[in-house]
Amino acid sequence: MSNSSSISHFLLLPLADTRQLQLLHFCLFLGISLAALLGNGLIISAVACGHHLHTPMFFFLLNLALTDLGSICTTVPKPCTIPSGTPGPSPTQDVLLSSLFFLFFIGSEYFLLTIMCYDRYVSICKPLHYGTLLGSRACAHMAAAAWASAFLYSLLHTANTFSLPLCHGNVLGQFFCEIPQILKLSCSKSYLRELGLIAVSACLLFACFVFIVFSYVQIFRVVLRIPTEQGRHKAFSTCLPHLAVVSLFLSTVMFLLI
């Protein structure tokens, strides 16, 4: 029986076996990653340089853009380093760090989306207390808590996963490292402790989801009581982009997990 410390490298598989499809995937990944890098870079530059954008909403948007950049830089470069699109073998240390940073940025994004929901809730439901509840110090503390919580979660999750004994080789069924793929290589009963950590993570994620749903229920109740159509449209216009991002993020995560 061998464990992850005795494996010198993992084999990351490409999305396709034929060269034509590999080149197509390479072009798609490169184009999407460049577009995402450009878009998030513009957001960061605009918020950093525009003094009129130094508000809590845009502060959290800047942090969200940073997490997106981190996620892209963690997952996309590997299949784009070789023109054929074949990732090839990766040292165990690289796979471990890739998994750590991937969980870190994904967790940070989810926590930041939850905080941004709270920002919209206070802005619409408690506008007179907005400056008090979401001052610059409070925003900095909430953002720091989101980053720190995500790092602690990713560190515990990654350390526990890579301490499991691996009995089924070193082949990962995708082009970047993900915890479920590592668990497939573990021994039959050795992943039970990892399931406990996953259960705790699921409870935390569900609590954030319930908070988001509850906040939007309260927001919609307040918005629907606004007497003018222009006022309702203005309030909805500040919430719908965030709601769309949350829906896209959660649906993508559920697709990956399933």
C-alpha positions in Angstrom: 0.0 0.0 0.0 1.4 3.4 -1.0 0.3 6.9 0.1 0.6 10.3 -1.6 4.0 11.0 -0.1 5.5 8.0 -2.0 4.1 9.1 -5.3 6.5 11.4 -7.2 4.0 12.6 -9.7 0.4 12.5 -10.9 -0.8 12.0 -14.5 -3.3 14.6 -15.6 -5.4 13.4 -18.5 -6.3 15.6 -21.5 -10.0 16.2 -22.4 -9.5 14.4 -25.8 -7.2 11.9 -27.4 -7.1 13.3 -30.9 -4.8 16.1 -31.8 -7.5 18.1 -33.6 -9.7 18.2 -30.5 -6.7 18.9 -28.2 -5.9 22.0 -30.4 -9.5 23.1 -30.3 -9.6 22.8 -26.5 -6.3 24.7 -26.3 -7.7 27.5 -28.3 -10.9 27.6 -26.3 -9.1 27.6 -23.0 -6.7 30.3 -24.1 -9.4 32.5 -25.5 -11.7 32.2 -22.5 -8.8 32.7 -20.0 -7.6 35.8 -21.8 -11.1 37.3 -22.0 -11.5 36.6 -18.2 -8.1 38.0 -17.4 -8.9 41.1 -19.4 -12.3 41.6 -17.9 -11.2 41.1 -14.3 -8.2 43.2 -14.9 -10.4 46.1 -16.1 -12.6 45.8 -13.1 -9.7 45.9 -10.7 -8.1 48.9 -12.5 -11.4 50.8 -12.6 -12.2 50.3 -8.9 -8.6 51.1 -7.9 -8.3 54.2 -10.0 -11.9 55.6 -9.8 -12.3 57.4 -6.5 -16.1 57.6 -7.0 -16.1 53.7 -7.0 -14.6 53.5 -3.5 -17.8 52.2 -2.0 -18.5 48.9 -0.1 -20.1 47.3 -3.2 -17.2 48.0 -5.5 -14.7 47.1 -2.8 -16.2 43.6 -2.6 -16.4 43.5 -6.4 -12.6 44.1 -6.5 -12.0 41.3 -4.1 -14.3 39.0 -6.2 -12.3 39.9 -9.3 -9.1 38.9 -7.5 -10.5 35.5 -6.7 -11.6 35.0 -10.3 -8.0 35.8 -11.4 -6.6 33.4 -8.9 -9.0 30.6 -10.0 -8.0 31.1 -13.6 -4.3 31.2 -12.9 -4.6 28.0 -10.9 -6.5 25.8 -13.4 -6.0 27.1 -16.9 -2.2 27.4 -17.4 -1.6 23.7 -17.2 -3.5 22.7 -20.4 -2.3 25.8 -22.1 1.5 25.3 -21.5 1.7 22.7 -24.3 0.3 23.6 -27.7 -1.1 20.1 -28.1 -3.2 20.6 -25.0 -1.8 17.5 -23.2 -1.1 18.4 -19.6 1.1 15.3 -18.9 2.7 14.3 -15.6 2.8 16.8 -12.7 4.9 16.5 -9.5 3.0 15.8 -6.3 4.0 19.2 -4.8 2.5 21.0 -7.8 -0.7 19.0 -7.6 -1.0 19.7 -3.9 -0.5 23.4 -4.3 -2.9 23.5 -7.2 -5.6 21.8 -5.1 -4.9 24.1 -2.1 -5.1 27.3 -4.1 -8.1 26.1 -6.1 -10.1 25.4 -3.0 -8.8 28.7 -1.5 -10.0 30.9 -4.3 -13.3 29.0 -4.8 -14.1 29.3 -1.0 -13.1 33.0 -1.0 -15.5 33.6 -3.9 -18.4 32.0 -2.2 -17.8 33.8 1.1 -17.5 37.1 -0.8 -20.7 36.5 -2.7 -22.4 35.9 0.7 -21.0 39.2 2.0 -22.1 41.0 -1.1 -25.6 39.7 -0.5 -25.4 41.2 3.0 -24.3 44.5 1.4 -27.3 44.6 -0.9 -29.6 43.7 2.1 -28.4 46.5 4.2 -28.4 49.0 1.3 -32.1 48.3 0.4 -33.6 47.2 3.7 -31.6 49.3 6.2 -30.4 52.3 4.1 -30.2 54.6 7.2 -27.7 52.3 8.8 -25.6 51.6 5.7 -22.8 53.9 6.7 -22.6 52.4 10.2 -22.9 48.7 9.3 -20.7 48.9 6.3 -18.0 51.4 7.0 -14.5 51.0 5.6 -13.2 49.2 8.7 -16.2 46.8 8.8 -15.7 46.0 5.0 -12.0 45.4 5.5 -12.7 43.0 8.4 -15.4 41.1 6.5 -13.1 40.7 3.4 -10.2 39.6 5.6 -12.5 37.1 7.4 -13.6 35.7 4.0 -10.0 35.2 2.8 -8.8 33.8 6.1 -11.8 31.4 6.4 -11.3 30.1 2.9 -7.5 29.6 3.4 -8.1 27.7 6.7 -10.7 25.5 4.9 -8.5 24.8 1.9 -5.5 24.0 4.1 -7.4 21.5 6.3 -9.1 20.0 3.3 -6.0 19.6 1.2 -3.8 18.3 4.1 -6.4 15.7 5.1 -6.9 14.6 1.5 -3.2 14.2 0.6 -2.5 12.3 3.9 -4.8 9.5 2.7 -3.2 6.3 1.4 -3.6 6.0 -2.3 -4.1 2.4 -3.6 -5.3 3.0 -7.2 -2.4 4.5 -9.0 -1.7 8.2 -9.8 -3.9 8.9 -12.8 -6.4 11.8 -12.4 -9.3 11.9 -14.8 -9.0 15.6 -15.7 -6.6 18.3 -16.6 -6.3 19.9 -13.1 -6.3 18.5 -9.6 -9.6 18.3 -7.7 -10.3 16.7 -4.4 -13.0 14.2 -5.7 -10.4 12.9 -8.2 -7.9 12.3 -5.4 -10.5 10.5 -3.3 -11.1 8.1 -6.2 -7.5 6.9 -5.8 -7.7 6.3 -2.1 -8.2 3.0 -0.4 -11.7 1.7 0.1 -12.2 2.7 3.8 -9.5 5.4 4.2 -11.6 8.3 3.0 -14.2 8.1 5.8 -12.5 10.9 7.8 -12.5 13.0 4.6 -16.3 12.4 4.4 -16.6 14.0 7.8 -14.8 17.1 6.7 -16.9 17.2 3.5 -20.1 17.0 5.7 -18.9 20.0 7.8 -18.1 21.9 4.6 -21.6 21.1 3.2 -23.2 22.4 6.4 -21.2 25.7 6.1 -22.0 26.1 2.5 -25.7 25.4 3.1 -25.8 28.0 5.9 -24.4 30.6 3.5 -27.0 29.5 0.9 -29.8 29.9 3.4 -28.5 33.3 4.4 -28.5 34.4 0.7 -32.0 33.1 0.1 -33.3 34.8 3.3 -31.7 38.1 2.4 -33.1 38.1 -1.1 -36.6 37.3 0.3 -36.4 40.3 2.5 -35.0 42.5 -0.3 -37.8 41.5 -2.7 -40.4 42.2 0.0 -39.0 45.7 0.5 -38.6 46.4 -3.3 -42.1 45.4 -4.1 -43.4 47.9 -1.6 -41.7 50.8 -3.3 -44.5 53.0 -4.8 -42.8 54.1 -8.0 -41.8 51.9 -10.9 -38.6 53.8 -11.3 -37.6 53.1 -7.7 -38.3 49.4 -8.0 -36.3 49.2 -11.3 -33.3 51.0 -9.7 -33.4 48.7 -6.7 -33.7 45.5 -8.8 -30.9 46.7 -11.1 -28.4 46.7 -8.2 -29.4 43.1 -7.1 -30.0 41.2 -10.3 -26.3 41.1 -11.4 -25.3 39.7 -8.0 -28.1 37.2 -8.1 -27.1 36.1 -11.6 -23.5 35.6 -10.5 -24.6 33.6 -7.4 -26.9 31.4 -9.5 -24.1 30.7 -12.0 -21.6 30.0 -9.3 -23.8 27.6 -7.4 -25.0 25.8 -10.6 -21.4 25.3 -11.7 -20.3 23.9 -8.4 -23.3 21.6 -8.3 -22.4 20.4 -11.8 -18.8 19.7 -10.8 -19.9 17.8 -7.6 -22.4 15.7 -9.5 
